[in-house]
Every structure is written in structure tokens, then in C-alpha cells.
Amino acid sequence: MAEALTAAPITGKRKTAVARIRLRLGTGLIVVNGRAIDEYFGRETLRSLVKQPLDAANATTRYDIAASVKGGGPTGQAGALRHGIARALCSLDEGIRPTLKKAGFLTRDARKKERKKYGQRGARARFQFSKR
């Protein structure tokens, strides 16, 4: 494959998932953890989620993407990939930043699972109260 366009891998995050993205000039091939995107993400909704920044930037067939993803589940990993791809596209061309920003692809989704607290059954649920 050709030399990577980004000097260092660009990072995207969502929940506990972290994606490292490398862009290369190519034909639109997306490889996640050494597997094709169709093989890695079984659901079509997750595949389309990952491709959203490319569609917004009209770059679906311009770049090949090599990504490694760790942590989280499939949805969190797809969100981390989307965030990383958007950030990588911005690092190459600042002109598409307003488009991606307006679509919400550059915003880091900071929502995480709330921890369980002591004296409670869950993060917010209490043990059942009985007067007697």
C-alpha cells in the first residue's frame, strides 16, 4: 500500500472504545483490525455509521482506511471509528471542517456508563425499602 497521509495515527473515542486511524490515497477500502469492514461489523447500520464522515466529505472512494480498535462493544467501536475518520479528514483538509462539525462528527461523545455506588443496587437504583 501507499505511504500513509497522516504522520501519526489519528485517535477517535466513544465510551470506552478507542480507534486509531491511518488514511492513505486509494480506492475506498476500509480495514478494521486486519479485517474488511463488512466482515468486522455484521450490522449494516454500524457500517453506514462508520462511513458517514466520508459521505459528508464526498471522499468515499478517495482514501483507504486502516484502523485498529480496542475496548467497548460494536456500537462504541463504530462511533470511535466515525470520530477518528472525521478527525483524520480534517487534518488533511481544513476546508471540510465546517461540514463535518455541523453534522456533529467532530464532537466527542463523552457519555459513559455510570458507576455503581455502595449501598445501592446499581448506579441509581436503590435497594427496596420496607418500613417493617
Chimera marker file (.cmm) of the C-alpha trace (Angstrom):
<marker_set name="trace">
<marker id="1" x="0.000" y="0.000" z="0.000" r="1" g="1" b="0" radius="0.5"/>
<marker id="2" x="0.998" y="3.620" z="-0.426" r="1" g="1" b="0" radius="0.5"/>
<marker id="3" x="2.528" y="5.723" z="2.327" r="1" g="1" b="0" radius="0.5"/>
<marker id="4" x="0.107" y="6.978" z="4.993" r="1" g="1" b="0" radius="0.5"/>
<marker id="5" x="-1.052" y="10.582" z="4.540" r="1" g="1" b="0" radius="0.5"/>
<marker id="6" x="-1.259" y="11.279" z="8.275" r="1" g="1" b="0" radius="0.5"/>
<marker id="7" x="2.106" y="11.375" z="10.062" r="1" g="1" b="0" radius="0.5"/>
<marker id="8" x="0.812" y="9.744" z="13.245" r="1" g="1" b="0" radius="0.5"/>
<marker id="9" x="-2.371" y="7.743" z="13.710" r="1" g="1" b="0" radius="0.5"/>
<marker id="10" x="-5.386" y="9.918" z="14.493" r="1" g="1" b="0" radius="0.5"/>
<marker id="11" x="-7.419" y="8.859" z="17.524" r="1" g="1" b="0" radius="0.5"/>
<marker id="12" x="-11.197" y="8.676" z="17.821" r="1" g="1" b="0" radius="0.5"/>
<marker id="13" x="-13.057" y="7.763" z="21.009" r="1" g="1" b="0" radius="0.5"/>
<marker id="14" x="-16.522" y="6.823" z="22.217" r="1" g="1" b="0" radius="0.5"/>
<marker id="15" x="-17.452" y="5.360" z="25.618" r="1" g="1" b="0" radius="0.5"/>
<marker id="16" x="-14.538" y="3.003" z="26.362" r="1" g="1" b="0" radius="0.5"/>
<marker id="17" x="-13.657" y="2.296" z="22.706" r="1" g="1" b="0" radius="0.5"/>
<marker id="18" x="-10.533" y="3.831" z="21.171" r="1" g="1" b="0" radius="0.5"/>
<marker id="19" x="-9.840" y="3.799" z="17.421" r="1" g="1" b="0" radius="0.5"/>
<marker id="20" x="-6.512" y="4.614" z="15.750" r="1" g="1" b="0" radius="0.5"/>
<marker id="21" x="-6.950" y="5.704" z="12.107" r="1" g="1" b="0" radius="0.5"/>
<marker id="22" x="-4.469" y="5.877" z="9.230" r="1" g="1" b="0" radius="0.5"/>
<marker id="23" x="-5.542" y="7.344" z="5.869" r="1" g="1" b="0" radius="0.5"/>
<marker id="24" x="-3.921" y="6.518" z="2.515" r="1" g="1" b="0" radius="0.5"/>
<marker id="25" x="-4.810" y="7.589" z="-1.001" r="1" g="1" b="0" radius="0.5"/>
<marker id="26" x="-6.684" y="4.686" z="-2.526" r="1" g="1" b="0" radius="0.5"/>
<marker id="27" x="-9.999" y="3.271" z="-3.645" r="1" g="1" b="0" radius="0.5"/>
<marker id="28" x="-12.189" y="3.397" z="-0.533" r="1" g="1" b="0" radius="0.5"/>
<marker id="29" x="-11.110" y="0.171" z="1.174" r="1" g="1" b="0" radius="0.5"/>
<marker id="30" x="-11.723" y="0.163" z="4.942" r="1" g="1" b="0" radius="0.5"/>
<marker id="31" x="-9.814" y="-2.372" z="7.071" r="1" g="1" b="0" radius="0.5"/>
<marker id="32" x="-10.554" y="-2.698" z="10.804" r="1" g="1" b="0" radius="0.5"/>
<marker id="33" x="-8.206" y="-4.810" z="12.945" r="1" g="1" b="0" radius="0.5"/>
<marker id="34" x="-6.929" y="-6.579" z="9.834" r="1" g="1" b="0" radius="0.5"/>
<marker id="35" x="-10.417" y="-7.480" z="8.566" r="1" g="1" b="0" radius="0.5"/>
<marker id="36" x="-12.661" y="-5.844" z="5.963" r="1" g="1" b="0" radius="0.5"/>
<marker id="37" x="-15.376" y="-3.588" z="7.390" r="1" g="1" b="0" radius="0.5"/>
<marker id="38" x="-18.140" y="-5.896" z="6.070" r="1" g="1" b="0" radius="0.5"/>
<marker id="39" x="-16.559" y="-8.799" z="7.930" r="1" g="1" b="0" radius="0.5"/>
<marker id="40" x="-15.822" y="-6.861" z="11.138" r="1" g="1" b="0" radius="0.5"/>
<marker id="41" x="-19.200" y="-5.134" z="11.578" r="1" g="1" b="0" radius="0.5"/>
<marker id="42" x="-22.066" y="-7.541" z="10.946" r="1" g="1" b="0" radius="0.5"/>
<marker id="43" x="-24.829" y="-4.927" z="11.064" r="1" g="1" b="0" radius="0.5"/>
<marker id="44" x="-25.377" y="-2.576" z="8.143" r="1" g="1" b="0" radius="0.5"/>
<marker id="45" x="-26.258" y="0.292" z="10.492" r="1" g="1" b="0" radius="0.5"/>
<marker id="46" x="-22.779" y="0.151" z="12.057" r="1" g="1" b="0" radius="0.5"/>
<marker id="47" x="-21.091" y="0.076" z="8.644" r="1" g="1" b="0" radius="0.5"/>
<marker id="48" x="-23.087" y="3.112" z="7.495" r="1" g="1" b="0" radius="0.5"/>
<marker id="49" x="-22.263" y="4.898" z="10.785" r="1" g="1" b="0" radius="0.5"/>
<marker id="50" x="-18.543" y="4.452" z="10.096" r="1" g="1" b="0" radius="0.5"/>
<marker id="51" x="-18.880" y="5.757" z="6.518" r="1" g="1" b="0" radius="0.5"/>
<marker id="52" x="-20.887" y="8.892" z="7.413" r="1" g="1" b="0" radius="0.5"/>
<marker id="53" x="-17.908" y="11.325" z="7.563" r="1" g="1" b="0" radius="0.5"/>
<marker id="54" x="-16.638" y="10.045" z="4.192" r="1" g="1" b="0" radius="0.5"/>
<marker id="55" x="-20.071" y="10.577" z="2.638" r="1" g="1" b="0" radius="0.5"/>
<marker id="56" x="-20.295" y="14.100" z="4.081" r="1" g="1" b="0" radius="0.5"/>
<marker id="57" x="-16.842" y="14.965" z="2.691" r="1" g="1" b="0" radius="0.5"/>
<marker id="58" x="-17.514" y="13.290" z="-0.702" r="1" g="1" b="0" radius="0.5"/>
<marker id="59" x="-14.414" y="11.130" z="-0.167" r="1" g="1" b="0" radius="0.5"/>
<marker id="60" x="-15.828" y="7.579" z="-0.142" r="1" g="1" b="0" radius="0.5"/>
<marker id="61" x="-13.557" y="6.381" z="-2.943" r="1" g="1" b="0" radius="0.5"/>
<marker id="62" x="-10.610" y="8.725" z="-2.406" r="1" g="1" b="0" radius="0.5"/>
<marker id="63" x="-8.951" y="7.176" z="0.669" r="1" g="1" b="0" radius="0.5"/>
<marker id="64" x="-8.107" y="3.732" z="2.035" r="1" g="1" b="0" radius="0.5"/>
<marker id="65" x="-8.513" y="3.497" z="5.802" r="1" g="1" b="0" radius="0.5"/>
<marker id="66" x="-6.551" y="1.216" z="8.113" r="1" g="1" b="0" radius="0.5"/>
<marker id="67" x="-7.887" y="1.240" z="11.662" r="1" g="1" b="0" radius="0.5"/>
<marker id="68" x="-7.242" y="-0.588" z="14.890" r="1" g="1" b="0" radius="0.5"/>
<marker id="69" x="-9.963" y="-0.513" z="17.531" r="1" g="1" b="0" radius="0.5"/>
<marker id="70" x="-9.818" y="-1.576" z="21.179" r="1" g="1" b="0" radius="0.5"/>
<marker id="71" x="-12.337" y="-1.638" z="24.009" r="1" g="1" b="0" radius="0.5"/>
<marker id="72" x="-16.083" y="-1.290" z="24.191" r="1" g="1" b="0" radius="0.5"/>
<marker id="73" x="-18.686" y="-3.085" z="22.122" r="1" g="1" b="0" radius="0.5"/>
<marker id="74" x="-19.575" y="-2.942" z="18.436" r="1" g="1" b="0" radius="0.5"/>
<marker id="75" x="-21.591" y="0.291" z="18.655" r="1" g="1" b="0" radius="0.5"/>
<marker id="76" x="-18.947" y="2.105" z="20.689" r="1" g="1" b="0" radius="0.5"/>
<marker id="77" x="-16.233" y="0.922" z="18.317" r="1" g="1" b="0" radius="0.5"/>
<marker id="78" x="-18.198" y="2.118" z="15.282" r="1" g="1" b="0" radius="0.5"/>
<marker id="79" x="-18.695" y="5.511" z="16.965" r="1" g="1" b="0" radius="0.5"/>
<marker id="80" x="-14.983" y="5.733" z="17.775" r="1" g="1" b="0" radius="0.5"/>
<marker id="81" x="-14.148" y="4.917" z="14.141" r="1" g="1" b="0" radius="0.5"/>
<marker id="82" x="-16.530" y="7.612" z="12.901" r="1" g="1" b="0" radius="0.5"/>
<marker id="83" x="-14.949" y="10.177" z="15.229" r="1" g="1" b="0" radius="0.5"/>
<marker id="84" x="-11.413" y="9.179" z="14.194" r="1" g="1" b="0" radius="0.5"/>
<marker id="85" x="-12.173" y="9.243" z="10.460" r="1" g="1" b="0" radius="0.5"/>
<marker id="86" x="-13.725" y="12.713" z="10.766" r="1" g="1" b="0" radius="0.5"/>
<marker id="87" x="-10.686" y="13.998" z="12.667" r="1" g="1" b="0" radius="0.5"/>
<marker id="88" x="-8.301" y="12.437" z="10.121" r="1" g="1" b="0" radius="0.5"/>
<marker id="89" x="-10.172" y="14.052" z="7.212" r="1" g="1" b="0" radius="0.5"/>
<marker id="90" x="-9.953" y="17.436" z="8.980" r="1" g="1" b="0" radius="0.5"/>
<marker id="91" x="-6.212" y="17.050" z="9.475" r="1" g="1" b="0" radius="0.5"/>
<marker id="92" x="-5.814" y="16.595" z="5.704" r="1" g="1" b="0" radius="0.5"/>
<marker id="93" x="-8.188" y="19.340" z="4.544" r="1" g="1" b="0" radius="0.5"/>
<marker id="94" x="-9.328" y="22.150" z="6.859" r="1" g="1" b="0" radius="0.5"/>
<marker id="95" x="-11.914" y="23.193" z="4.248" r="1" g="1" b="0" radius="0.5"/>
<marker id="96" x="-14.255" y="20.323" z="5.129" r="1" g="1" b="0" radius="0.5"/>
<marker id="97" x="-14.129" y="21.046" z="8.866" r="1" g="1" b="0" radius="0.5"/>
<marker id="98" x="-17.319" y="23.208" z="8.915" r="1" g="1" b="0" radius="0.5"/>
<marker id="99" x="-19.283" y="20.489" z="7.103" r="1" g="1" b="0" radius="0.5"/>
<marker id="100" x="-18.157" y="17.752" z="9.499" r="1" g="1" b="0" radius="0.5"/>
<marker id="101" x="-18.611" y="19.988" z="12.542" r="1" g="1" b="0" radius="0.5"/>
<marker id="102" x="-22.179" y="20.906" z="11.541" r="1" g="1" b="0" radius="0.5"/>
<marker id="103" x="-23.010" y="17.215" z="11.087" r="1" g="1" b="0" radius="0.5"/>
<marker id="104" x="-21.659" y="16.525" z="14.601" r="1" g="1" b="0" radius="0.5"/>
<marker id="105" x="-18.881" y="14.125" z="13.584" r="1" g="1" b="0" radius="0.5"/>
<marker id="106" x="-16.084" y="16.042" z="15.330" r="1" g="1" b="0" radius="0.5"/>
<marker id="107" x="-17.807" y="16.148" z="18.709" r="1" g="1" b="0" radius="0.5"/>
<marker id="108" x="-16.504" y="13.552" z="21.160" r="1" g="1" b="0" radius="0.5"/>
<marker id="109" x="-19.466" y="11.664" z="22.653" r="1" g="1" b="0" radius="0.5"/>
<marker id="110" x="-18.429" y="11.738" z="26.313" r="1" g="1" b="0" radius="0.5"/>
<marker id="111" x="-21.315" y="9.633" z="27.642" r="1" g="1" b="0" radius="0.5"/>
<marker id="112" x="-20.045" y="6.673" z="29.643" r="1" g="1" b="0" radius="0.5"/>
<marker id="113" x="-21.624" y="4.094" z="31.910" r="1" g="1" b="0" radius="0.5"/>
<marker id="114" x="-22.180" y="5.492" z="35.389" r="1" g="1" b="0" radius="0.5"/>
<marker id="115" x="-20.515" y="3.501" z="38.158" r="1" g="1" b="0" radius="0.5"/>
<marker id="116" x="-22.428" y="1.506" z="40.761" r="1" g="1" b="0" radius="0.5"/>
<marker id="117" x="-22.496" y="3.158" z="44.180" r="1" g="1" b="0" radius="0.5"/>
<marker id="118" x="-22.175" y="1.369" z="47.525" r="1" g="1" b="0" radius="0.5"/>
<marker id="119" x="-25.400" y="0.944" z="49.483" r="1" g="1" b="0" radius="0.5"/>
<marker id="120" x="-27.343" y="0.786" z="46.228" r="1" g="1" b="0" radius="0.5"/>
<marker id="121" x="-28.329" y="-1.936" z="43.810" r="1" g="1" b="0" radius="0.5"/>
<marker id="122" x="-26.970" y="-0.070" z="40.772" r="1" g="1" b="0" radius="0.5"/>
<marker id="123" x="-25.778" y="3.326" z="39.635" r="1" g="1" b="0" radius="0.5"/>
<marker id="124" x="-29.060" y="4.987" z="40.604" r="1" g="1" b="0" radius="0.5"/>
<marker id="125" x="-31.406" y="2.151" z="41.624" r="1" g="1" b="0" radius="0.5"/>
<marker id="126" x="-31.789" y="1.688" z="45.386" r="1" g="1" b="0" radius="0.5"/>
<marker id="127" x="-32.498" y="-1.471" z="47.329" r="1" g="1" b="0" radius="0.5"/>
<marker id="128" x="-36.213" y="-1.926" z="48.004" r="1" g="1" b="0" radius="0.5"/>
<marker id="129" x="-37.364" y="-0.029" z="51.082" r="1" g="1" b="0" radius="0.5"/>
<marker id="130" x="-39.603" y="-1.714" z="53.613" r="1" g="1" b="0" radius="0.5"/>
<marker id="131" x="-40.995" y="0.105" z="56.657" r="1" g="1" b="0" radius="0.5"/>
<marker id="132" x="-41.232" y="-3.107" z="58.694" r="1" g="1" b="0" radius="0.5"/>
<link id1="1" id2="2" r="1" g="1" b="0" radius="0.2"/>
<link id1="2" id2="3" r="1" g="1" b="0" radius="0.2"/>
<link id1="3" id2="4" r="1" g="1" b="0" radius="0.2"/>
<link id1="4" id2="5" r="1" g="1" b="0" radius="0.2"/>
<link id1="5" id2="6" r="1" g="1" b="0" radius="0.2"/>
<link id1="6" id2="7" r="1" g="1" b="0" radius="0.2"/>
<link id1="7" id2="8" r="1" g="1" b="0" radius="0.2"/>
<link id1="8" id2="9" r="1" g="1" b="0" radius="0.2"/>
<link id1="9" id2="10" r="1" g="1" b="0" radius="0.2"/>
<link id1="10" id2="11" r="1" g="1" b="0" radius="0.2"/>
<link id1="11" id2="12" r="1" g="1" b="0" radius="0.2"/>
<link id1="12" id2="13" r="1" g="1" b="0" radius="0.2"/>
<link id1="13" id2="14" r="1" g="1" b="0" radius="0.2"/>
<link id1="14" id2="15" r="1" g="1" b="0" radius="0.2"/>
<link id1="15" id2="16" r="1" g="1" b="0" radius="0.2"/>
<link id1="16" id2="17" r="1" g="1" b="0" radius="0.2"/>
<link id1="17" id2="18" r="1" g="1" b="0" radius="0.2"/>
<link id1="18" id2="19" r="1" g="1" b="0" radius="0.2"/>
<link id1="19" id2="20" r="1" g="1" b="0" radius="0.2"/>
<link id1="20" id2="21" r="1" g="1" b="0" radius="0.2"/>
<link id1="21" id2="22" r="1" g="1" b="0" radius="0.2"/>
<link id1="22" id2="23" r="1" g="1" b="0" radius="0.2"/>
<link id1="23" id2="24" r="1" g="1" b="0" radius="0.2"/>
<link id1="24" id2="25" r="1" g="1" b="0" radius="0.2"/>
<link id1="25" id2="26" r="1" g="1" b="0" radius="0.2"/>
<link id1="26" id2="27" r="1" g="1" b="0" radius="0.2"/>
<link id1="27" id2="28" r="1" g="1" b="0" radius="0.2"/>
<link id1="28" id2="29" r="1" g="1" b="0" radius="0.2"/>
<link id1="29" id2="30" r="1" g="1" b="0" radius="0.2"/>
<link id1="30" id2="31" r="1" g="1" b="0" radius="0.2"/>
<link id1="31" id2="32" r="1" g="1" b="0" radius="0.2"/>
<link id1="32" id2="33" r="1" g="1" b="0" radius="0.2"/>
<link id1="33" id2="34" r="1" g="1" b="0" radius="0.2"/>
<link id1="34" id2="35" r="1" g="1" b="0" radius="0.2"/>
<link id1="35" id2="36" r="1" g="1" b="0" radius="0.2"/>
<link id1="36" id2="37" r="1" g="1" b="0" radius="0.2"/>
<link id1="37" id2="38" r="1" g="1" b="0" radius="0.2"/>
<link id1="38" id2="39" r="1" g="1" b="0" radius="0.2"/>
<link id1="39" id2="40" r="1" g="1" b="0" radius="0.2"/>
<link id1="40" id2="41" r="1" g="1" b="0" radius="0.2"/>
<link id1="41" id2="42" r="1" g="1" b="0" radius="0.2"/>
<link id1="42" id2="43" r="1" g="1" b="0" radius="0.2"/>
<link id1="43" id2="44" r="1" g="1" b="0" radius="0.2"/>
<link id1="44" id2="45" r="1" g="1" b="0" radius="0.2"/>
<link id1="45" id2="46" r="1" g="1" b="0" radius="0.2"/>
<link id1="46" id2="47" r="1" g="1" b="0" radius="0.2"/>
<link id1="47" id2="48" r="1" g="1" b="0" radius="0.2"/>
<link id1="48" id2="49" r="1" g="1" b="0" radius="0.2"/>
<link id1="49" id2="50" r="1" g="1" b="0" radius="0.2"/>
<link id1="50" id2="51" r="1" g="1" b="0" radius="0.2"/>
<link id1="51" id2="52" r="1" g="1" b="0" radius="0.2"/>
<link id1="52" id2="53" r="1" g="1" b="0" radius="0.2"/>
<link id1="53" id2="54" r="1" g="1" b="0" radius="0.2"/>
<link id1="54" id2="55" r="1" g="1" b="0" radius="0.2"/>
<link id1="55" id2="56" r="1" g="1" b="0" radius="0.2"/>
<link id1="56" id2="57" r="1" g="1" b="0" radius="0.2"/>
<link id1="57" id2="58" r="1" g="1" b="0" radius="0.2"/>
<link id1="58" id2="59" r="1" g="1" b="0" radius="0.2"/>
<link id1="59" id2="60" r="1" g="1" b="0" radius="0.2"/>
<link id1="60" id2="61" r="1" g="1" b="0" radius="0.2"/>
<link id1="61" id2="62" r="1" g="1" b="0" radius="0.2"/>
<link id1="62" id2="63" r="1" g="1" b="0" radius="0.2"/>
<link id1="63" id2="64" r="1" g="1" b="0" radius="0.2"/>
<link id1="64" id2="65" r="1" g="1" b="0" radius="0.2"/>
<link id1="65" id2="66" r="1" g="1" b="0" radius="0.2"/>
<link id1="66" id2="67" r="1" g="1" b="0" radius="0.2"/>
<link id1="67" id2="68" r="1" g="1" b="0" radius="0.2"/>
<link id1="68" id2="69" r="1" g="1" b="0" radius="0.2"/>
<link id1="69" id2="70" r="1" g="1" b="0" radius="0.2"/>
<link id1="70" id2="71" r="1" g="1" b="0" radius="0.2"/>
<link id1="71" id2="72" r="1" g="1" b="0" radius="0.2"/>
<link id1="72" id2="73" r="1" g="1" b="0" radius="0.2"/>
<link id1="73" id2="74" r="1" g="1" b="0" radius="0.2"/>
<link id1="74" id2="75" r="1" g="1" b="0" radius="0.2"/>
<link id1="75" id2="76" r="1" g="1" b="0" radius="0.2"/>
<link id1="76" id2="77" r="1" g="1" b="0" radius="0.2"/>
<link id1="77" id2="78" r="1" g="1" b="0" radius="0.2"/>
<link id1="78" id2="79" r="1" g="1" b="0" radius="0.2"/>
<link id1="79" id2="80" r="1" g="1" b="0" radius="0.2"/>
<link id1="80" id2="81" r="1" g="1" b="0" radius="0.2"/>
<link id1="81" id2="82" r="1" g="1" b="0" radius="0.2"/>
<link id1="82" id2="83" r="1" g="1" b="0" radius="0.2"/>
<link id1="83" id2="84" r="1" g="1" b="0" radius="0.2"/>
<link id1="84" id2="85" r="1" g="1" b="0" radius="0.2"/>
<link id1="85" id2="86" r="1" g="1" b="0" radius="0.2"/>
<link id1="86" id2="87" r="1" g="1" b="0" radius="0.2"/>
<link id1="87" id2="88" r="1" g="1" b="0" radius="0.2"/>
<link id1="88" id2="89" r="1" g="1" b="0" radius="0.2"/>
<link id1="89" id2="90" r="1" g="1" b="0" radius="0.2"/>
<link id1="90" id2="91" r="1" g="1" b="0" radius="0.2"/>
<link id1="91" id2="92" r="1" g="1" b="0" radius="0.2"/>
<link id1="92" id2="93" r="1" g="1" b="0" radius="0.2"/>
<link id1="93" id2="94" r="1" g="1" b="0" radius="0.2"/>
<link id1="94" id2="95" r="1" g="1" b="0" radius="0.2"/>
<link id1="95" id2="96" r="1" g="1" b="0" radius="0.2"/>
<link id1="96" id2="97" r="1" g="1" b="0" radius="0.2"/>
<link id1="97" id2="98" r="1" g="1" b="0" radius="0.2"/>
<link id1="98" id2="99" r="1" g="1" b="0" radius="0.2"/>
<link id1="99" id2="100" r="1" g="1" b="0" radius="0.2"/>
<link id1="100" id2="101" r="1" g="1" b="0" radius="0.2"/>
<link id1="101" id2="102" r="1" g="1" b="0" radius="0.2"/>
<link id1="102" id2="103" r="1" g="1" b="0" radius="0.2"/>
<link id1="103" id2="104" r="1" g="1" b="0" radius="0.2"/>
<link id1="104" id2="105" r="1" g="1" b="0" radius="0.2"/>
<link id1="105" id2="106" r="1" g="1" b="0" radius="0.2"/>
<link id1="106" id2="107" r="1" g="1" b="0" radius="0.2"/>
<link id1="107" id2="108" r="1" g="1" b="0" radius="0.2"/>
<link id1="108" id2="109" r="1" g="1" b="0" radius="0.2"/>
<link id1="109" id2="110" r="1" g="1" b="0" radius="0.2"/>
<link id1="110" id2="111" r="1" g="1" b="0" radius="0.2"/>
<link id1="111" id2="112" r="1" g="1" b="0" radius="0.2"/>
<link id1="112" id2="113" r="1" g="1" b="0" radius="0.2"/>
<link id1="113" id2="114" r="1" g="1" b="0" radius="0.2"/>
<link id1="114" id2="115" r="1" g="1" b="0" radius="0.2"/>
<link id1="115" id2="116" r="1" g="1" b="0" radius="0.2"/>
<link id1="116" id2="117" r="1" g="1" b="0" radius="0.2"/>
<link id1="117" id2="118" r="1" g="1" b="0" radius="0.2"/>
<link id1="118" id2="119" r="1" g="1" b="0" radius="0.2"/>
<link id1="119" id2="120" r="1" g="1" b="0" radius="0.2"/>
<link id1="120" id2="121" r="1" g="1" b="0" radius="0.2"/>
<link id1="121" id2="122" r="1" g="1" b="0" radius="0.2"/>
<link id1="122" id2="123" r="1" g="1" b="0" radius="0.2"/>
<link id1="123" id2="124" r="1" g="1" b="0" radius="0.2"/>
<link id1="124" id2="125" r="1" g="1" b="0" radius="0.2"/>
<link id1="125" id2="126" r="1" g="1" b="0" radius="0.2"/>
<link id1="126" id2="127" r="1" g="1" b="0" radius="0.2"/>
<link id1="127" id2="128" r="1" g="1" b="0" radius="0.2"/>
<link id1="128" id2="129" r="1" g="1" b="0" radius="0.2"/>
<link id1="129" id2="130" r="1" g="1" b="0" radius="0.2"/>
<link id1="130" id2="131" r="1" g="1" b="0" radius="0.2"/>
<link id1="131" id2="132" r="1" g="1" b="0" radius="0.2"/>
</marker_set>
